[in-house]
Amino acid sequence: MTFTRLIKLCFYNSFWASFSKQNHTQMSDFLVFRERSSVEPAFPVIQRVGAQSSAVMTNFLLGLDVGTTSVKAVLLATDSRTVSASHALPTAADLSPDGGMKAKEQDTGRIIDAVNRCVGELPADKLRRLRGIGLSGQMHGVLLWRAKSGCDWSSGDSFTPRDASQLITWQDGRCSSEFLRSLPKPDSHINTATGFGCATLFWLMRNRPEFLEDFTVAGTIQDYVVSMLCGLDGCVMTPQNAASWGFFNTSTNQWNESILKAAGFPLHLLPQCVPSGGLAGKTRSIWHGIPAGTPVGAALGDFQCSVYSCMSAPTDAVLNISTSAQLTFAMPAGFTPPDSPDPTSSISYFPYFDSSYLAVAASLNGGNVLATFVGMLTSWMRELGADLTESSLYEKLIDLALNQESSDLRMIPTILGERHDPGSLGQVTHISTSNLSLGHVTRALCRGVLSNLASMMPAELLGNAGVSRIVGSGSALERNQVFRQEVERAFPFQVMYGKNADSAVGVAMVLSDRL
């Protein structure tokens, strides 16, 4: 190599090194200089070696939502914050009540099987490039397991439950009003209701104490999955889930241990509290190709994550109508909830992130009311010898109601009661011979669902809080145009659709913002 060519080579190396640094060239996308052949130009040949497309280099976050009826898994691309892949499966985990109690339990094994199958359906090459795993799930419920033997990893790169109870869900009704009145008064702004974890544990303590003796740890279903993935000896729980159990003070982020201890509550079952949005640990072993040592976030509430996925401005309120119905908006910074609960109030304050709160009107009556109506009609037709599928009937009812733009028929559709008024029942008034068509009835039923929600969180309250737009989401709202029409009648704000709340996406977004 001549001296002149050596000078040129040094120049080009210096130039490209500087250029690569200024343009953030990937380390793997490096330049190689080789000596030219007799037919090549008189300057060093530049080859791009190891260059890969941005799609190949993208990392991902796994968001998992363990819901009441289904499990959903999504892969969120870290660079674009868009969903790269997703899969959802029904859990089919409901169990029949035992002994005539108003129990509502689910098979833990079926839920975990759905989780494993969901994750296993995601692209394997992307699972190998995970930066973290986030979980959300159904709040309030409780699952018990034995430390160190809560699951079995012997089947390979997935786990199955072992030494774990069934999941007692948020819909559990074994704690009667009389039983709840017998519990000590909590040091919390959230009133305890049936289906809340601590209330359920109190019931088990008083009615089935031998059952509790078999277990050493308790948590929500999403907390259980986190504990098993990380190989934790105990359970860590965020304030979002802890508050949903009751007997938890969100101002101090501590359990009401002295109150619970005085009542004989099994304190050793209470999880350790960690911040919402923080990490619980790292995966203990390979899971469906996900490398061991992948960070795992402490489990979050499905409601908070669904809001996180679609609330883009502090002036937004989020309306979700799926099985049940919720309307929420963010409280201003510095807000502190009342010291004690008001059992008659229809509005609760849920812990969000960084000591902030959401004001929530959570109705037990949403899309399930219309589903009950459709089921009733289907049953009647079957008794009369007619045959029509529920899906076909649902579509027909919506069409009839769309053609019936208004109705003087009035319905209060609280057939499931409400947490602030558990004794409330459904009512139908203003019945006349002119409003008995299915169009009238369906229109009145849909309007009743929204009127009930508006009575819980009036439009005036939203306006005074600075709300200027409602983000509508949820499967029932998406499928039912009559519901959408009634939303716009009940709330005089701009309503935006198409930005569906998604807890699996929301928990991945939280991890993206905080990891």
Secondary structure by P-SEA (a helix, b strand, c coil): ccaaaaaaaaaaaaaaaaaaaaacccccbbbbbbbbcccccccbbbbbcccccccccbbbbbbbbbcccbbbbbbbcccccccccbbbbbccccccccccccbbbbcaaaaaaaaaaaaaaccaaaaaaccbbbbbccccbbbbbbcccccccccccbbbbcccccccccccccccaaaaaaccccccccccccccaaaaaaaaaaccccccccccccccaaaaaaaaaacccbbbbcaaaaaaaccccccccccaaaaaaaaccccccccccccccccccccccccccccccccccccccaaaaaaaaccccccbbbbbbccbbbbbbbccccccccccccccccbbbbbcccccccccccccccaaaaaaaaaaaaaaaaaacccccaaaaaaaaaaaaaaacccccccccccccccccccbbbbbcccccccccaaaaaaaaaaaaaaaaaaaccaaaaaaacccbbbbbcaaaaacaaaaaaaaaaccccccccccccaaaaaaaaaaacc
